[in-house]
């Protein structure tokens, strides 16, 4: 089984998200958070989280990039329980029993996104609001195609 882990190339996520995910924590797209948002909600750091933030499953913070990696079944069970509890605590799910199937579906979606990619493949998400709701698109960068210039900010130290 494969799932995604939060990865950082610089400190920018700490500046652009209200709560930044921790490097290495498991992550899912987390688009459900925006299911009842409107254009009026898309301001400042909320807009950044909506536009391209993955949801970390420990801090429930956001991260711009994730990397594909193997996950053990026991870890998946722990994540399922944690996400179900999050649905109860934050979204008002009536019970863990009611929330668990939804958590399973969210994690299965994330697994499906990762399954056909090699280890360390990077994935980015982009979202837009449409008349039908939130539309998510995913872009991958295979490790052999990755080049530091895709992420580096070039400048001069002489300024």
N, C-alpha and C positions, 0 to 999 in steps of 0.2 A: 504494500500500500504506500501511496505517496500523498504528501500534503505540503503546504507551503510554510516557510518560516520567514519572519520579518528580517530584512537586511537593510543596512544603512551604508551609504557611500560617503556621507558627510553629516553635518549637524542640522541640515535644513529642516528635517521633519520636526525637530524640537521647536522650530520657529514658526512653522506653518500650520500645525495642528494644535488644538486645545490640549490634547493629551496624546503624546507620542508613544507608540508601541515600543517595547524593549527589543533590542536586537536579539534574534534567535527564538523569540516566542512564536508559537504556532499562530497562523493567521488564516482568515477566510475573507471573502470579499465584503461581507457585512452590509450589502445593499439594502437589506430589510430595514435598517435604521432610517432610511430615507423614504419609506413607502408612502408616508402621508405628507411629505414636504411639498412646498410650492416654490415658485421663483422668489417669493419674498424671504424664504429661509436661506437663500444662497448668497450670503454676505460674509466677507472676511474669512475667518478660519473655518466656519461652517461650509463655505463654498469649496474650500480646498479639500476638506474631508469628503464632501460629496463628489467632487470632480475626480479624485484619484486616490482615495485612501482605502487601504485594506484594514481590516479589523483584527487587532491582536487578541488572542484568547486568554491572556493572563491579565494584562492591564486594561483591556478593552479600549486601548488607544489606537491611533491610526499610524500607518506606515505607507510610503509611496511604492516601494518595491518588495517583492517576496521572492524567495528562491525555493525551488522544488527539492524535496528531500524525502527519504524513507521515514515512515512512522510505524510504530509497533501497535498491534491491536489493543494492548492495555492502555497505551497513551491515547488512542482514539476514544476509548471508553471514558477516560478521565476528562477529555475535552468535551465529550457529549454531555456529561454530567455538569461540567462548568458552564457550558453554553445554555443548557436547560435552566440552571439556577439563575443565570443572567436574564433569561426571558421572564422568569418569575419576579425577580427583584426589580428590574428596570422597566419591563414592558407589561407587567401585570398579568402574566399568564396565571391561570387559576391554581395550577399545581405543577409539580415536577413531572408527574405522569402525563399531563396534557402538553407540557413543553418539550418533553424528550423527543417525540417523533419529529417535531419541527427542527430541533437541534440536529437530529440525525440527517434530515434532508439538507440542511445547510452544509454540514460536513461532507455529505456525499457529493454535493455540487462542487465543493472545493477539491475533493479527491478527483472527480471527473476532469476538472481543469488541469490537474497536475499529472494524471496517469500516463499520458502519452509523451511526456517530456523527460529528458535525462536529468540526472542529479545536477543541481546548481543552475538549472535553467531559470532565468529571471522572468517574472510576470508582472506586468503593470495593468491596472484597471483604469478605464475612463467611463464616466457616467454622464448621461444627459437626461433632463426631464422631457418627457413626451406627453402627448395627450393620453396615451395608454399607461403612463406611469414612468418608472425609472428604467432606462435602457443601459445595460452594462456591456462594454466591449473589453476584450482582453488582448494584450500584445505580449508576445514572448520574445526573449532574446536568448538564443542558445549559447551555452558557455563558449563554444569554439568561435562564435560570432562576436562575442563581447569584446569590447576594446575600451580601455579606460577613457579614451577621448569622448565616448558617448555620455560620460557622466562628469568628467572633469570640467572645472571652470578655469579658463585660461586667462592669465593676466600677467602683470609685471610687478615684481617686488620693488622696482625702482621708484614707483609713484609715492 
